[in-house]
Amino acid sequence: MNSLTNIKSLTKTELKEFFVSHNEKPFRANQVYEWLWKKNAISFDEMSNLPTQTRNLLAQNFNLHKVQIAETQISSDKTIKNAFQLFDGKITEGVLIPSKTRMTACISSQVGCSLSCSFCATGKLERLRNIEPDEIFDQVALIKKQAEEIYKTPLTNIVYMGMGEPLLNYSNVLRSIELITSSEGLGMSPKRITVSTAGIAKMIKKLGDDQVKFNLALSLHAATDEQRNKIMPINETNSLDALGEALQYFFEKTGTRITFEYIIFKDFNDSLQDARNLAKFCKQVPCKINIIEYNPIDDAQFSKADSQKTEEFAKFLEEKCKLIVNIRRSRGKDIDAACGQLANKNKAVH
C-alpha cells in the first residue's frame, strides 16, 4: 500500500496551503473540498472543473480513500444491511432502517468492538481498528443515496449504533459529525444524530465539556451493578454511580435529554422490580427510555422476553413512574441487521 496522504484527512485550510505552496490558486481548495464532501467524488479524474495538471498534482501527492458497498441484503421489512469495504480491505457494516416517519442510517465507528458485551454479536469480534472520519461520513453518504434511490425518501436520522464503541473513537466520531452537519457536507441537523455509548463516564463528561449538539443514548440494559457486570464488562470500571454523575454533568452542560436503551431479556431484567430499579436510575436526568426486543445471536445465553411481560414492564414505567417509554420492535432480524446482530457474517474480515 503506498504511503500517500489521504486527501480527505485535510481541512480546507490545509488544502489551501498545499495549493499555494505548489503555485496554484488558493480557490482550488474550495473546488476540491466540494468534490470531496458535497459530490462524494471517488477519483481525482471526476473533478472536471480542475485543469488536468492540477488533477495530476493531486494524484502525485494524495490518495483518495473510498468506501465501497461490498454486499447488500434487503430484509422482508425493507431494512437494508450493507457490508462496507474500507480502503484497506477491512469490512464494517451499516443499516438503512425505513419507517413511516423516518429514514434512519445506523452506522459503525469501529471495525469490530473491544467491549465484549455478552448479548451482542459484534462484541464477540476482535476490534481491528477505529474508523476514520471520512469513512464514517462515506457510510452515511452511501446510505443516504440508497434511501433516495430505492425508497425515494431523504435520509432523516443518523444513529451511531452499529459496530464499535463511538466514545473509544472520540475525535474521529466528532470530526465525522462536523462533516455530516456542515453546510459544505451533508447539511444534516445535529439534533437528528444520536451517538450511543455502552457507558464510558469520563468521555460522557468530555461530550459535556465540548458542548455537543447531537443526542446521546446510553445502552443501559440493567439497572444494578450486579446485573450489569454480568452482561457488560465495561460496567466494572464505569459503575452506575459514575455513569449517573456523568449523565447529570452532560445534561447540565448541554441541556439535551438522554435516551436510555434497555434490551429486555427473559428472566434476567424483565420483572417489575427491574422496572423500579430502572426508573430510579433514569430519573436522575430528563430522559426517555427505549425498551428493545432482544435479537438472539449464535451461542447466546439469553432469550427474548415474553411480549406480555414486556408490555407490562413498559406500562409500569409509564403509568406508575411517569416516564416516557417506547417499545422498539426489531427490524431486519432475517438478515442479521437488528440491534446487536452486526457481525460480518459470511464475510472475510482481514
Secondary structure per residue as TSV (DSSP state, phi and psi in degrees):
chain	resnum	aa	ss	phi	psi
A	1	M	-	360.0	128.4
A	2	N	-	-75.1	164.0
A	3	S	-	-103.2	21.1
A	4	L	-	-65.0	151.5
A	5	T	E	-72.9	139.7
A	6	N	E	-70.4	116.7
A	7	I	G	-61.1	-25.9
A	8	K	G	-73.2	-8.1
A	9	S	G	-85.0	-5.9
A	10	L	S	-91.3	143.8
A	11	T	-	-79.1	169.0
A	12	K	H	-63.7	-36.7
A	13	T	H	-61.7	-43.1
A	14	E	H	-65.9	-35.7
A	15	L	H	-63.9	-42.5
A	16	K	H	-60.9	-44.3
A	17	E	H	-60.9	-38.9
A	18	F	H	-61.8	-48.0
A	19	F	H	-65.6	-41.9
A	20	V	H	-62.1	-41.4
A	21	S	H	-67.9	-17.5
A	22	H	T	-108.9	24.0
A	23	N	T	57.0	36.3
A	24	E	-	-108.2	160.3
A	25	K	-	-67.5	134.7
A	26	P	T	-60.7	-26.8
A	27	F	T	-66.3	-15.1
A	28	R	H	-58.4	-30.6
A	29	A	H	-61.3	-40.4
A	30	N	H	-63.1	-40.9
A	31	Q	H	-64.6	-46.8
A	32	V	H	-64.2	-41.8
A	33	Y	H	-60.3	-40.2
A	34	E	H	-65.5	-40.7
A	35	W	H	-62.4	-38.2
A	36	L	H	-72.5	-45.0
A	37	W	H	-108.8	-23.4
A	38	K	T	-95.5	-42.9
A	39	K	S	-101.1	-5.5
A	40	N	-	51.8	46.6
A	41	A	-	-61.5	141.6
A	42	I	S	-112.5	5.5
A	43	S	S	-153.5	157.5
A	44	F	G	-70.7	-28.3
A	45	D	G	-62.3	-26.2
A	46	E	G	-68.1	-21.4
A	47	M	-	-78.2	74.5
A	48	S	T	-69.2	-19.2
A	49	N	T	-90.4	7.9
A	50	L	S	-100.3	139.5
A	51	P	-	-59.6	152.5
A	52	T	H	-55.0	-41.3
A	53	Q	H	-65.0	-32.2
A	54	T	H	-70.7	-41.6
A	55	R	H	-63.3	-39.4
A	56	N	H	-65.0	-39.0
A	57	L	H	-60.6	-43.4
A	58	L	H	-63.2	-44.4
A	59	A	H	-64.8	-31.2
A	60	Q	H	-73.6	-23.9
A	61	N	H	-111.2	-18.7
A	62	F	E	-136.2	155.7
A	63	N	E	-95.8	157.2
A	64	L	-	-122.5	92.9
A	65	H	-	-65.6	134.3
A	66	K	-	-128.2	145.8
A	67	V	-	-98.2	132.1
A	68	Q	E	-121.3	148.2
A	69	I	E	-81.7	113.6
A	70	A	E	-84.6	-31.5
A	71	E	E	-157.5	144.1
A	72	T	E	-130.3	136.5
A	73	Q	E	-127.3	137.4
A	74	I	E	-113.4	125.7
A	75	S	-	-78.1	162.8
A	76	S	T	-63.2	-21.7
A	77	D	T	-96.8	14.3
A	78	K	S	80.4	-0.3
A	79	T	-	-63.7	140.4
A	80	I	E	-118.3	124.9
A	81	K	E	-106.0	134.0
A	82	N	E	-117.9	135.2
A	83	A	E	-95.3	116.2
A	84	F	E	-96.0	127.5
A	85	Q	E	-95.7	123.8
A	86	L	-	-86.4	173.3
A	87	F	T	-59.9	-28.4
A	88	D	T	-95.7	12.3
A	89	G	S	90.1	-10.5
A	90	K	-	-70.7	153.7
A	91	I	E	-114.9	135.3
A	92	T	E	-133.3	175.4
A	93	E	E	-129.9	151.2
A	94	G	E	-146.0	154.0
A	95	V	E	-131.4	138.7
A	96	L	E	-101.7	121.1
A	97	I	E	-115.1	103.7
A	98	P	E	-87.4	143.1
A	99	S	-	-142.4	-178.9
A	100	K	S	-63.2	-35.4
A	101	T	S	-111.7	-9.7
A	102	R	-	-139.0	156.4
A	103	M	E	-129.5	104.3
A	104	T	E	-110.7	133.5
A	105	A	E	-98.2	123.2
A	106	C	E	-103.9	117.1
A	107	I	-	-122.3	163.6
A	108	S	-	-105.1	150.0
A	109	S	S	-114.3	-12.9
A	110	Q	E	-141.4	154.4
A	111	V	E	-86.6	107.2
A	112	G	S	82.9	-164.6
A	113	C	-	-159.6	148.5
A	114	S	S	-106.1	3.7
A	115	L	S	-89.9	-20.0
A	116	S	-	57.3	37.8
A	117	C	-	-62.9	132.4
A	118	S	T	-70.2	-17.6
A	119	F	T	-98.7	1.8
A	120	C	-	-117.0	129.6
A	121	A	S	-65.9	-38.4
A	122	T	G	-61.3	-36.2
A	123	G	G	-64.8	-14.6
A	124	K	G	-88.0	-5.7
A	125	L	S	-88.3	156.9
A	126	E	-	-77.4	144.0
A	127	R	-	-81.0	116.5
A	128	L	-	-90.3	-40.9
A	129	R	E	-171.7	164.7
A	130	N	E	-73.8	151.5
A	131	I	-	-93.5	135.0
A	132	E	-	-72.3	157.6
A	133	P	H	-55.3	-42.8
A	134	D	H	-68.4	-29.9
A	135	E	H	-72.3	-34.4
A	136	I	H	-67.2	-46.1
A	137	F	H	-55.5	-46.1
A	138	D	H	-64.6	-34.3
A	139	Q	H	-57.6	-46.0
A	140	V	H	-64.5	-45.0
A	141	A	H	-61.1	-40.3
A	142	L	H	-69.8	-39.9
A	143	I	H	-69.3	-37.5
A	144	K	H	-57.7	-43.8
A	145	K	H	-64.1	-40.3
A	146	Q	H	-59.4	-46.3
A	147	A	H	-58.0	-42.8
A	148	E	H	-73.4	-38.9
A	149	E	H	-80.7	-41.3
A	150	I	H	-88.0	-41.5
A	151	Y	S	-110.2	1.8
A	152	K	S	53.8	33.7
A	153	T	-	-134.3	136.2
A	154	P	-	-70.5	153.7
A	155	L	-	-68.3	133.2
A	156	T	-	-110.7	-29.3
A	157	N	E	-141.2	153.6
A	158	I	E	-131.8	130.7
A	159	V	E	-123.9	130.4
A	160	Y	E	-87.5	75.7
A	161	M	-	-132.3	16.0
A	162	G	S	-84.2	-138.3
A	163	M	S	-75.3	138.4
A	164	G	S	97.0	169.7
A	165	E	-	-107.6	107.7
A	166	P	G	-55.5	-35.4
A	167	L	G	-77.8	-6.6
A	168	L	G	-92.3	3.2
A	169	N	G	-132.3	47.0
A	170	Y	H	-55.8	-57.3
A	171	S	H	-65.9	-37.4
A	172	N	H	-67.5	-39.0
A	173	V	H	-64.7	-46.3
A	174	L	H	-64.9	-38.1
A	175	R	H	-65.4	-38.9
A	176	S	H	-64.3	-38.1
A	177	I	H	-68.5	-36.5
A	178	E	H	-58.1	-43.7
A	179	L	H	-70.1	-41.4
A	180	I	H	-66.3	-36.6
A	181	T	H	-89.6	-12.7
A	182	S	S	-65.6	145.3
A	183	S	T	-65.5	-20.0
A	184	E	T	-89.3	-2.9
A	185	G	T	-112.4	-119.7
A	186	L	T	-92.7	-12.3
A	187	G	-	66.1	25.5
A	188	M	-	-76.7	146.8
A	189	S	-	-74.9	135.8
A	190	P	G	-61.4	-23.2
A	191	K	G	-69.9	-11.5
A	192	R	G	-99.9	10.0
A	193	I	E	-116.5	133.1
A	194	T	E	-125.0	127.6
A	195	V	E	-102.6	126.3
A	196	S	E	-107.7	130.7
A	197	T	E	-124.0	149.4
A	198	A	S	-76.7	-11.8
A	199	G	-	114.2	84.3
A	200	I	-	-119.1	100.2
A	201	A	H	-54.8	-47.7
A	202	K	H	-66.5	-30.2
A	203	M	H	-79.2	-29.7
A	204	I	H	-63.7	-41.2
A	205	K	H	-63.3	-38.3
A	206	K	H	-63.7	-38.3
A	207	L	H	-57.9	-40.1
A	208	G	H	-64.1	-45.7
A	209	D	H	-60.8	-36.4
A	210	D	T	-81.5	-2.5
A	211	Q	T	48.1	53.3
A	212	V	-	-66.5	153.3
A	213	K	-	-100.8	-10.3
A	214	F	S	-84.3	173.2
A	215	N	E	-87.9	152.5
A	216	L	E	-119.8	132.6
A	217	A	E	-120.1	138.5
A	218	L	E	-109.5	122.2
A	219	S	E	-77.4	97.3
A	220	L	-	-90.6	-64.9
A	221	H	-	67.7	-11.5
A	222	A	-	-161.6	144.3
A	223	A	S	-114.7	15.9
A	224	T	S	-128.9	150.1
A	225	D	H	-61.4	-37.6
A	226	E	H	-60.3	-46.8
A	227	Q	H	-68.1	-44.7
A	228	R	H	-67.3	-36.0
A	229	N	H	-59.4	-32.8
A	230	K	H	-67.9	-31.6
A	231	I	H	-111.6	-19.3
A	232	M	-	-135.2	96.1
A	233	P	G	-54.7	-26.3
A	234	I	G	-59.4	-25.2
A	235	N	G	-68.0	-22.4
A	236	E	G	-65.6	-26.8
A	237	T	T	-110.8	-3.0
A	238	N	S	-137.4	75.6
A	239	S	-	-64.6	166.2
A	240	L	H	-61.9	-34.9
A	241	D	H	-61.3	-45.4
A	242	A	H	-64.6	-40.4
A	243	L	H	-68.1	-40.9
A	244	G	H	-59.8	-44.0
A	245	E	H	-63.0	-43.2
A	246	A	H	-64.5	-39.4
A	247	L	H	-68.5	-38.5
A	248	Q	H	-62.5	-41.1
A	249	Y	H	-62.4	-45.9
A	250	F	H	-58.6	-45.5
A	251	F	H	-65.8	-41.0
A	252	E	H	-59.3	-38.6
A	253	K	H	-79.3	-32.4
A	254	T	H	-114.0	-24.3
A	255	G	-	70.9	13.1
A	256	T	-	-95.1	128.8
A	257	R	-	-65.5	140.9
A	258	I	E	-88.7	143.7
A	259	T	E	-104.1	128.1
A	260	F	E	-102.8	129.7
A	261	E	E	-103.1	132.2
A	262	Y	E	-137.5	99.2
A	263	I	E	-73.6	127.7
A	264	I	E	-99.9	119.2
A	265	F	B	-106.1	143.0
A	266	K	T	-62.4	127.7
A	267	D	T	58.7	21.6
A	268	F	T	-121.3	-50.6
A	269	N	S	-139.4	31.3
A	270	D	-	-112.1	11.0
A	271	S	S	-86.8	166.6
A	272	L	H	-67.9	-28.0
A	273	Q	H	-66.2	-38.0
A	274	D	H	-61.8	-39.5
A	275	A	H	-63.9	-40.2
A	276	R	H	-62.1	-44.9
A	277	N	H	-61.0	-41.3
A	278	L	H	-63.8	-46.2
A	279	A	H	-60.3	-43.8
A	280	K	H	-59.2	-43.6
A	281	F	H	-68.8	-46.2
A	282	C	H	-69.2	-27.4
A	283	K	T	-72.1	-0.6
A	284	Q	T	-67.1	-23.6
A	285	V	S	-140.7	154.5
A	286	P	S	-58.6	132.5
A	287	C	E	-158.9	172.0
A	288	K	E	-134.4	158.1
A	289	I	E	-121.0	126.8
A	290	N	E	-102.8	114.3
A	291	I	E	-90.1	123.8
A	292	I	E	-112.2	129.9
A	293	E	E	-63.2	138.9
A	294	Y	-	-77.7	137.8
A	295	N	-	-108.6	105.8
A	296	P	-	-57.1	143.7
A	297	I	-	-123.1	167.9
A	298	D	T	-58.8	136.6
A	299	D	T	63.2	20.3
A	300	A	-	-85.3	152.2
A	301	Q	S	-94.2	1.4
A	302	F	-	-111.5	161.9
A	303	S	-	-136.8	164.3
A	304	K	B	-68.2	136.6
A	305	A	-	-67.7	150.8
A	306	D	-	-58.7	138.0
A	307	S	H	-59.8	-43.1
A	308	Q	H	-64.9	-40.2
A	309	K	H	-64.5	-38.3
A	310	T	H	-62.4	-44.4
A	311	E	H	-62.6	-43.3
A	312	E	H	-64.2	-38.9
A	313	F	H	-60.2	-49.2
A	314	A	H	-64.9	-42.7
A	315	K	H	-61.3	-40.2
A	316	F	I	-61.2	-45.2
A	317	L	I	-64.1	-39.0
A	318	E	I	-73.8	-51.4
A	319	E	I	-84.1	-42.4
A	320	K	I	-85.3	-35.6
A	321	C	T	-104.5	-7.0
A	322	K	-	59.2	42.8
A	323	L	-	-107.2	155.5
A	324	I	-	-84.9	121.6
A	325	V	E	-132.8	135.5
A	326	N	E	-124.1	139.0
A	327	I	E	-96.5	119.8
A	328	R	E	-93.5	115.1
A	329	R	-	-78.6	142.6
A	330	S	-	-68.2	142.5
A	331	R	-	-123.8	141.1
A	332	G	S	73.5	22.9
A	333	K	G	-61.6	-35.1
A	334	D	G	-70.8	-12.5
A	335	I	G	-119.7	20.4
A	336	D	T	54.8	41.7
A	337	A	-	-108.3	-0.7
A	338	A	S	-79.8	172.0
A	339	C	T	-52.6	125.4
A	340	G	T	85.1	0.6
A	341	Q	-	-103.9	-4.6
A	342	L	-	-72.5	112.8
A	343	A	S	-147.3	22.0
A	344	N	-	53.0	43.3
A	345	K	T	-63.6	137.7
A	346	N	T	62.9	23.9
A	347	K	S	-129.2	144.0
A	348	A	-	-77.0	123.5
A	349	V	-	-106.6	112.0
A	350	H	-	-81.1	360.0
